[in-house]
Each structure stands twice: as C-alpha cells, then as structure tokens.
C-alpha cells in the first residue's frame, strides 16, 4: 500500500511511520486477519492508522507432519 501525504518540504522531518506487529504470529492465520497496525505520525502525534492484514491463510502444522515432509524431501 502506498500512502501519500502532502506536506511542505520543511515539514517532512516531522513525519514518521511505525509498524506495530507482534514479533511472532502463531498459526493458524486466515487471509484477512488483522495482524497489527501501521501508524503515521506528525510531530509525535498519530495522524493516520491502518490495519496490517494477512494476505494469505497459513494452516497450523504439527511437528510429526513437518518431520515427515522434511524427510520425504531429503529422500526424494
């Protein structure tokens, strides 16, 4: 996503952005789930906030399936 905010050149130093998402996201995650927020600040104040949304579904895998798939790919 692109965000355009018209500001004067001398005001650009007052603009900053920050992404707030957890360092770890546990599955399952569904497409469209909100994972965090993207915030736009002007002079230290939030002027806009947007959700960070999952663009895909990620199913939960169990350890046995992961080991079997890894072994299968090595032997293959």
N, C-alpha and C positions, 0 to 999 in steps of 0.2 A: 504494500500500500504506500502510495506517495502522499505526503502531506505538504501543502503549500500555505505558508502564512506570509502575507505581505507586510514587510517591515522596512523601516529606513535602515540604511547601511550602518549607521551609528548605533542602532538598537539591536543589531544581530548578536552582539555579545551577551545580551540579556536572555536569549533563547537557549534552552537546553531540553533534551529529551531523556527519558529514562524508561527502561522496561522493567516491570515488576512481574517476575515469574518464579515459581519455586525452582530450586536447583535440581530437584529430582521430581519427575512426574511418574506415578505408578500406573500401570495398565490395569484394567482396560481403559482406553480413551476412545470416545466416539467422535467422529467427524462433527464439527460444530461445537464441541465442548469449549467452554471458556477456560483458558489455562492461566491467564494473568491479565495485566493491563500495560498499555503504552501511554505514558503521560508526556505532555508538552508543558514546559514551564516558561513563564516570562517573569523575569526579575524575582525568581523564587516562588512564584505563585502558579498553581496549576491553572492553565487556560483551556486545556482540552485533555480528554482521556478516552482511550479506545480499548476495546477488549482484544486480547491476543487469543485467537480462535484456532483450534486444531483443524488442519486441512485434510486430515485422514483419520481413519479408525485404526487403532492398534489393539490387537487382541492380547489377552493375558496368555503367556506360555508357561507351562510348568517345566521344572528342571529336567524331568525324565525325557520329555519330548525334545528339549533343547540338546541334551546329550546324544539322543538317538539321531537327530538330524545332523549334528556335527560329525558323529562317527560315520554316518552314511555318506556325507560329502567327502570325508577323507578317503574312504574305501573306494568310492566311485571313481 
